[in-house]
Amino acid sequence: MPSALKVRQNKNPDGSPAAVHVLKDNSAWRGMLREEIIDPERPIIDAHHHLWDKPGQTYLIREFFADAQSGHNIRGTVYIEGGSYYGKSVPEMMKHLGEVEFANGMAAVADSQVYGNTLVAAGIVGGADLTFGAEIAELLDAQLATAPKRYRGIRLITKWDADEALNNSRYVIPPGLLSHPQFRAGFALLAARELSFDAMVYHPQLSELADLAAAFPETTINLNHIGGLIAKTRTYLGHEAKATAHWQDSMRALARCPNVYVKLGGLGMPYLGFGMDALERPPTSQLLAEAWGPLFNFCIETFGPERCMFESNFPPDRDSVDYHVLWNAFKRIASPYSAAEKHALFFGTAAKAYRLSVSS
């Protein structure tokens, strides 16, 4: 059965190749701020990061270790697919296997402790186009065979909005994809393989995700970036409060599905409209805590600390904040919670959701 998705073409309206987007190097800007590390001994699992080599931005094992060893006690990490290192000499459905091979290799390098003692990619979330339906089993089994100790799930970005400017996934996503019969036929294969699903949607799609979670209660769903709140984008200009209230109502409904976990992070991506990347000087952890804290606290209060986990979303969030400052901000936000709740938020929830064997 063919895929229901089209690969998004990097072309201009006239069909000519579009210019390749070069990611900015803001290292000098981020270097203007250095903070003392808060609670440096606290064990952390970074629940969401990428490794890649893209135009203007190399972020591979050395770069990540430099961040992971900037002062916080990063014990392990979860590698999330980023659309890199696809196989070129394989069928379209199988191309994602190359990224799992890459990530497992990086995990082996981390295991050697050549660069440090952080277990990078202790859990690996690969890519898979579930709209191939039952046929996608071939890829899932190949990914499991490639990284049997680490492969924990898949991500297929399904974010869609009526504002076409926000539809910047690698695929052309049709509305209502989470209910598509081919998608669900592929999704149905995950639970038996103990694979989770990382969901990246926009907040108006959260009701669709709740329907999916209720239909597949045995499948763990890890919601990326607090549910894709786009209340500060141009689509909702002048209606931010209403959009945020809609997000809150949808998250309360989603919380009734016990198989859903929430990642706290991802708000440093500039297109979400928080504006931290545009400041003359990099934001302090206190400023970030004040801006993001109410949203994260709502998630924690709604889902409970045992279903919430902090994520760096690096390198995308590096556009707005340095790694050590980011985790300081998270620690400021978590400061009112008990010791057990903090352990869940920074370590325990990620270990449970991704079935990780990482020492604290």
C-alpha positions in Angstrom: 0.0 0.0 0.0 1.5 3.4 -0.9 2.1 6.2 1.6 -0.7 8.7 2.1 1.9 11.4 2.5 3.9 13.4 0.0 7.5 14.4 0.8 7.6 18.2 0.9 9.6 19.6 -2.0 12.0 22.4 -1.3 10.9 24.4 -4.4 9.8 27.9 -5.3 6.2 28.4 -6.6 7.6 28.3 -10.2 9.2 24.9 -9.6 12.8 26.1 -9.3 14.8 24.9 -6.4 14.4 27.1 -3.3 17.4 28.4 -1.4 18.6 26.1 1.3 17.9 27.6 4.7 21.1 28.1 6.6 20.8 27.9 10.4 22.3 30.8 12.2 25.3 30.6 14.4 24.4 32.4 17.6 27.2 31.0 19.8 28.7 34.5 20.4 25.3 35.8 21.6 24.7 32.8 23.8 28.3 33.2 25.2 27.3 36.6 26.6 25.7 34.8 29.5 27.1 32.3 31.9 25.1 31.3 35.0 26.1 29.3 38.1 24.5 25.9 37.9 21.5 25.3 40.1 21.3 22.0 42.0 24.2 20.5 40.0 24.0 17.0 41.5 20.4 16.4 40.4 20.4 13.4 37.9 18.7 14.3 34.6 17.6 12.4 31.6 17.3 14.8 28.6 14.1 13.4 27.1 14.3 14.9 23.7 17.3 16.0 21.5 18.7 15.6 18.0 22.1 15.1 16.4 22.6 16.3 12.8 24.8 18.1 10.4 22.8 20.7 8.5 23.8 23.8 6.6 25.2 26.2 9.1 24.7 23.9 12.1 26.8 20.9 13.0 25.4 19.3 16.2 26.9 15.8 16.5 28.3 13.8 19.5 31.1 16.3 20.3 28.8 19.3 20.3 26.2 17.5 22.4 28.8 16.4 25.0 30.0 19.9 25.3 26.5 20.9 26.2 25.8 17.9 28.4 29.0 18.6 30.4 28.4 22.3 30.9 27.5 21.8 34.6 24.3 19.8 34.9 24.3 16.1 35.8 23.0 14.7 32.4 23.0 10.9 33.0 21.3 9.8 29.8 19.3 11.1 26.8 16.6 10.2 24.4 17.5 10.7 20.7 14.5 11.8 18.6 14.5 11.4 14.8 15.4 14.6 13.0 15.1 13.7 9.3 18.8 13.0 8.9 21.0 10.2 7.6 18.2 8.5 5.5 19.2 5.6 3.4 19.4 6.4 -0.3 19.6 3.0 -1.9 16.6 1.5 -0.2 12.8 1.7 -0.9 11.1 4.9 0.3 9.4 3.1 3.2 12.7 1.8 4.6 14.8 5.0 4.3 14.3 5.8 8.1 16.4 2.8 9.0 19.5 4.8 8.2 18.9 7.3 11.0 18.4 4.5 13.6 21.7 3.0 12.4 23.4 6.4 12.9 21.8 7.0 16.3 22.8 3.5 17.5 26.4 4.2 16.4 26.4 7.5 18.4 25.1 5.6 21.4 28.0 3.1 21.1 30.4 6.0 21.0 28.8 7.4 24.2 29.0 4.0 25.8 32.8 4.0 25.3 32.9 7.2 27.5 35.6 8.7 25.3 33.9 12.1 25.7 32.2 11.7 29.0 29.8 9.5 31.1 26.5 10.7 29.6 24.6 7.8 28.0 23.7 9.7 24.8 20.8 8.0 22.9 20.1 5.5 25.7 16.7 5.5 24.1 16.2 6.0 20.4 13.0 7.2 18.7 13.2 6.7 15.0 11.0 7.8 12.1 8.4 5.7 10.3 5.7 6.7 7.9 2.8 4.9 9.5 0.5 5.6 6.5 2.1 2.7 4.7 -0.2 0.7 7.0 0.5 -2.9 7.9 3.5 -2.9 5.5 5.4 -0.6 7.9 6.0 -3.7 10.1 9.0 -4.4 7.9 10.7 -1.2 8.9 9.7 -1.4 12.5 11.2 -4.9 12.8 14.4 -3.8 11.0 14.8 -0.8 13.4 14.3 -3.1 16.4 16.9 -5.5 15.0 19.4 -2.6 14.4 19.2 -1.2 17.9 17.6 -3.9 20.1 18.9 -2.4 23.4 17.9 1.1 22.6 15.1 1.4 20.1 12.0 2.6 21.9 9.6 4.1 19.5 8.8 6.2 16.5 7.9 9.8 15.7 5.9 10.9 12.7 5.4 14.7 12.8 1.7 15.3 12.0 1.3 19.0 12.9 -1.2 20.8 10.6 -2.8 24.2 10.7 -5.1 26.2 8.4 -2.3 28.8 8.3 -0.1 27.2 5.6 3.0 29.1 6.9 2.9 26.8 9.9 2.9 23.7 7.9 6.7 23.2 7.7 7.0 19.4 8.3 9.1 17.3 6.1 5.9 15.8 4.7 2.8 17.5 3.3 0.4 16.6 6.1 -3.3 16.5 5.3 -5.8 17.5 8.0 -7.2 14.7 10.1 -4.2 12.4 9.5 -4.5 10.8 13.0 -7.8 9.3 12.0 -6.7 8.2 8.6 -7.3 4.4 8.2 -3.8 3.7 6.8 -2.2 5.7 9.6 -4.1 3.8 12.2 -3.3 0.5 10.6 0.4 1.3 11.0 -0.1 2.7 14.5 -1.8 -0.6 15.6 1.5 -2.3 15.1 3.3 -0.4 17.9 2.0 -1.9 21.1 2.8 -5.5 20.3 6.4 -4.4 19.7 6.5 -2.3 22.9 7.1 0.8 20.8 5.9 4.3 21.8 4.7 7.1 19.6 6.1 10.6 19.9 3.3 13.0 18.9 4.1 16.4 17.4 1.0 18.3 16.7 -0.4 21.8 17.0 -2.7 22.5 19.9 -5.9 22.6 17.8 -5.2 18.9 17.0 -5.1 17.8 20.6 -8.7 16.5 20.5 -7.7 14.2 17.5 -4.7 13.0 19.6 -7.0 12.2 22.5 -9.2 10.1 20.2 -6.2 8.2 19.0 -4.9 7.6 22.6 -8.3 6.3 23.7 -8.5 4.0 20.7 -5.1 2.5 21.5 -4.8 2.5 25.3 -1.9 0.0 25.3 0.4 2.4 23.2 2.4 4.9 25.1 2.2 8.4 23.5 4.8 11.0 24.4 3.5 14.5 23.5 6.2 16.7 22.2 6.7 20.4 23.3 3.6 20.7 25.6 1.2 20.0 22.7 2.4 22.5 20.1 0.8 25.7 21.6 0.8 28.2 18.7 -1.1 31.0 20.6 1.6 33.5 19.9 1.8 33.0 16.2 0.3 35.3 13.6 -2.7 33.0 13.2 -3.9 33.9 16.7 -2.8 37.5 16.7 -5.1 39.3 19.1 -6.6 36.0 20.3 -3.8 34.6 22.4 -5.8 34.3 25.6 -8.6 32.4 23.8 -6.2 30.1 22.0 -4.4 29.4 25.3 -7.7 28.6 27.0 -8.5 26.2 24.1 -5.1 24.5 24.7 -5.8 24.1 28.4 -9.2 22.6 27.8 -7.8 20.2 25.3 -4.9 19.2 27.6 -7.4 18.5 30.4 -9.3 16.2 28.1 -6.1 14.5 26.9 -4.9 13.9 30.5 -7.8 11.5 31.0 -5.9 9.1 28.7 -3.4 7.5 31.1 -1.1 6.4 28.3 -0.2 10.0 27.4 3.0 11.6 28.8 4.0 15.3 28.2 7.4 16.8 27.4 8.1 20.1 28.9 10.2 22.1 26.5 10.4 23.1 22.9 9.3 26.7 23.4 12.6 28.2 22.3 11.9 27.6 18.7 11.5 31.1 17.3 8.4 30.4 15.1 6.3 29.9 18.3 6.6 33.6 19.0 8.1 33.9 22.5 10.7 36.2 21.1 13.7 35.1 23.2 15.9 34.8 20.2 15.4 38.5 19.3 16.6 39.9 22.6 19.8 42.0 22.6 21.3 39.8 25.2 20.4 36.1 25.8 17.6 35.5 28.3 18.4 34.5 31.9 17.0 31.4 33.4 14.8 33.6 35.6 13.3 35.3 32.6 12.7 32.0 30.9 11.1 30.6 34.1 8.7 33.6 34.2 7.7 33.2 30.6 7.4 29.4 30.3 6.7 28.5 33.9 2.9 29.0 34.0 2.5 26.8 30.9 4.8 24.1 32.3 3.1 24.3 35.7 -0.3 23.9 34.1 0.9 20.7 32.4 2.4 19.3 35.7 -0.8 20.1 37.6 -3.0 18.6 34.9 -1.0 15.4 34.1 1.0 15.0 37.4 4.8 15.0 37.7 4.8 11.2 37.0 3.6 11.9 33.5 5.7 15.0 32.7 9.4 15.2 31.7 11.7 18.0 30.9 13.4 18.1 27.4 16.1 20.3 25.9 14.9 20.0 22.3 18.5 20.9 21.3 19.7 22.1 18.9 16.4 23.8 17.8 15.9 25.5 21.1 19.5 26.7 21.0 18.2 29.6 18.9 16.9 31.1 22.1 19.0 29.8 25.0 22.2 28.1 26.0 22.0 24.5 27.3 23.1 25.2 30.8 20.8 28.2 31.1 17.9 26.1 29.8 18.2 23.5 32.6 18.6 26.2 35.2 15.3 27.6 34.0 13.7 24.2 34.3 15.1 23.9 37.8 13.6 27.2 38.8 10.2 26.2 37.4 10.4 22.9 39.4 11.6 24.5 42.6 8.1 24.4 44.4 7.8 20.7 43.9 8.8 17.9 46.4 12.0 15.9 46.0 10.1 13.0 44.7 8.2 15.1 42.2 11.5 16.8 41.0 13.0 13.4 40.5 10.1 12.3 38.3 10.2 15.5 36.2 14.0 15.4 35.6 14.6 11.6 35.5 11.9 9.1 36.5 9.2 9.9 34.0 11.5 9.7 31.0 13.0 6.5 32.4 9.5 5.0 32.7 8.1 6.3 29.4 11.1 5.1 27.4 12.0 2.0 29.5 15.5 3.2 30.0 18.3 1.6 32.1 20.1 4.7 33.2 21.7 4.9 36.6 20.8 8.0 38.7 
